Amino acid sequence: MPTLNGFNANEVDPNFAFEPVPSGKYLAVITESEMKPTKSGVGQYLQFTFQIIEGEYKTRLVWTRLNLDNPNATTVKIARAELSAICRAIGVPAPKDTVELHNIPLVITVGQKKRDDTGEMGNVIKGYAKKDALAGRPAATAGANGAPPWKR
């Protein structure tokens, strides 16, 4: 059996479940991207991890999956249109690698829907826009040290 080397639960705050982020528009960046096989094994999807970078839900994560490799042509068409929206919102129209889309602020429109697997509510990204789409909010710019404000 694995040993826990003196772990004491009284010294660590317990983990807790996150409720879904409320529906709305949030300034966010893509922090991770990964191609993963579909459950059926007959295709792949591109999963993006978005991190909210300001406001009450700063640091919260939201995911989207784009079925770019799928036997269903309509599914692929929808995924490619969503990827186009992300690229346009970020200002990188022809990326050669998904890492080119990372850490560039954009506005995501987040909604909620019931999950098929658990029946609980979860987040879904319903739209993407350029960062200036949040009227009245200051644009995220690099500071004196070159780091974006959410990394200072």
N, C-alpha and C positions, 0 to 999 in steps of 0.2 A: 504494500500500500504506500502511496506517496505521503511523505511527511510535510507538514505545513510550517516548519521552522519557526515556531513561536508566534504564529498568527493569533491575534486577540481581537475578536469582533467588537469589543468595547472600545477599541482605539480607532475604528474605521466607521464612517457614516454608512448606513445601509444603502444599497441601490434601491431605486424606486422606479415605478413604471411611468413613462411619459404619456400624457394625453396628446392627441394629435394637435398640431398647430392650428389655430383658428383660421377659417377661410379668410383670404385677403391677399394683398400684394406685399411682397417682401424683397428687399435688396439682398442678393445672395451671390455666391461664387460656386463654381464647380471645384470640388476639392479632390475628387477621385473619379476615374472612369475605368471600366473593365468589361471585356467581352466575356459572356458566360453562356454555357449551353442551356437550351430550353429544357423544361421538364421532360418533354417527349424525346429529346435527343435528336430531333430532326431540324435543328436550326440553332441560332445564337441570338442573344440580345445584348445590346450595349447598355450597361447600367451606369448612370451618372449619380454621384452623390453631390447634393447642393447643401451648402452651409449658409444659413442666414447670418448676415454680418452686421446688422444694427437693430435697435429696438428691443422690445421686451423679450423677443424670442431669439436674440443674438446667440449664436453657437449651435442652435438646433439644426438637425439634419433632416433633409427631405430627399427622396429618391425618385428617379424615373427610369423606366426600362423601354428601350427602343428595339423592337424586333426587326433588325436590319437583315437578318438571314432567316427566312421563313418560307415554307412552301406556299403560303397564302399571299398572293400578290397584293391584295388590298392591305393586309397587315404591314407589308414592307413599304407600301406607298405612304401609309399613315406615319410610320416610323421615320421615313426619309423627310417628310414634311415637317415633323416635329424637330428633327435634327437641323433642318434649314432654318426654322424659327430660332433655335438656340444660337446658331452661327451668326445669323443676322443681328440678333440682340447683343451679341458680344462684339460684333464687328470683325469676325474672322470668317469670311465667306467660303474659303476653300482650304480647310485644315488638312494637313497630311497625316497628322497624329492627334488623337484626342487630348493629349497633354497641352496642345496649343490653345485649348478652350479653358484650361484651368486658371483659377484665381483672377478672372476678369469679371467685374461686377455686372449684374443684369438684374432685372426685376422678374420675379416668378410670381405667377398667380396661383395660389394654393387653394384647393378645395378639399372636401372630405367625402369619402364614400365607404360603404360597408365592405369589409374584406370578405372574399369568398371562403378563405380557409378558416377564419376564426369567428366571423360574424361581427367582429368589433369594428369600430370606425377607425379609418386610417387616412393618411394624406394622399392626395393626388395632385400633380402639377397640371394645371389647365391651360397655362399660357406663359409666354416669355416676351419681354420687351427690353428695350435699351434702358440703361440705368437712369436716364433723365426722365423716364416715364413717371417717376414718383414726383409729381409737382411739389415745389416748395421744399424739397429735401436737398441738402448740399451733395454735390457729386463727390464720390470717393476719389481722393487723389493721394499720390505718394507723398510722404513726409520728407523732412530734411535728410533722414537716413535712408531714403529710398524705399522704405517699407510701406505698404498700403496701411491705412488706418486700422483695419481690423487685425493686423498682425503686430501693432505697436504695443 
